[in-house]
């Protein structure tokens, strides 16, 4: 059943967000901290358990996979509903922050590979 | 016409699906026909989304982009925090602890290195640019990681809409840069084996950029790069608004 997969996703989401709220309170930030990350870890763990038990059925996966594949469209919608007009004044910053670290990443990569081959 | 507007008004979210679908289709066609898929359709669509967000701001003087225009308010629902976080959590199903074990220590080390490199250099550039508060710095640094880590971090810390938009823009620029640079530089940096692809996915992180870049390099490498790249956003979403932000508060 598709709804089972969706329910597992929802369960992970709610528990993860709850943990995020608790961590936020713990750090005294008064906002959700890492709730999405926790939810992802819970979902991965549940997937592991379900796969081991043989409960991870294609029908169920469909319920999660739909939202997995919806993340780009959701990000498109999010981009379209942001205050881009104000951000444009720092447009050069976005380009610098987008490109300079990538160049740094390319420079570091061969060293990382070398270090680990030895 | 009045009846149509009534239907649109009553079913905002459904209209949002339609609008984003049309946008994605046009971007994909543009990518295929004019750019030979060198820049992924999704990256173009996100850029177009930002353009629409800009136009929405120009027309309405609001702060919620295109969704401030009444008939497009459904786009704002679809792109709101609930659906956004839900869809991002769902992407975790593409990864598993078992595969991370297989990709081994190198994958993990590259993930940590990747997030650190991008976050720290993003924060440094933002600092040079004049940002001083830990919330904005973290959000921009997170945006240097991926266009998902940025807004998730920004939303969690309560960053301004402008800074969140900036972090998304930076993340999209990164996706495009990785997509273009990967096939050009692959041989130079020794990106030829599944193992190196896993490390590469961990360093670069942006899954659409890594997948598109590796597809243009060697399609066989795509799943290996994607395995670690999928964890990048999750790890970034966990670290940036918590530990990294916490550390930054001591500096600002």
Interface residues (C-beta under 8 A of the other chain):
Chain A: X9 X10 X12 X13 X16 X17 X20 X23 X24 X27 X29 X31 X32 X33 X34 X35 X36 X37 X38 X39 X40 X41 X43 X44 X45 X47 X48 X51 X61 X64 X65 X66 X67 X68 X70 X71 X72 X73 X74 X75 X76 X77 X78 X79 X80 X81 X82 X83 X84 X85 X86 X87 X88 X90 X91 X93 X94 X95 X96 X97 X98 X99 X100 X101 X102 X104 X105 X106 X108 X109 X110 X112 X113 X116
Chain B: X16 X17 X19 X20 X21 X23 X24 X42 X45 X46 X47 X48 X49 X50 X51 X52 X53 X54 X56 X57 X58 X63 X64 X65 X66 X67 X72 X75 X76 X78 X79 X80 X83 X84 X85 X86 X87 X88 X89 X90 X91 X92 X93 X94 X95 X96 X97 X98 X105 X106 X109 X110 X113 X114 X117 X118 X121 X122 X125 X126 X129 X140 X143 X144 X147 X148 X151 X152 X155 X156 X157 X158 X160 X161 X162 X163 X164 X165 X166 X168 X169 X170 X171 X172 X173 X174 X176 X177 X178 X181 X185 X189 X190 X191 X196 X199 X200 X203 X204 X208 X234 X235 X236 X237 X238 X239 X241 X242 X245 X246
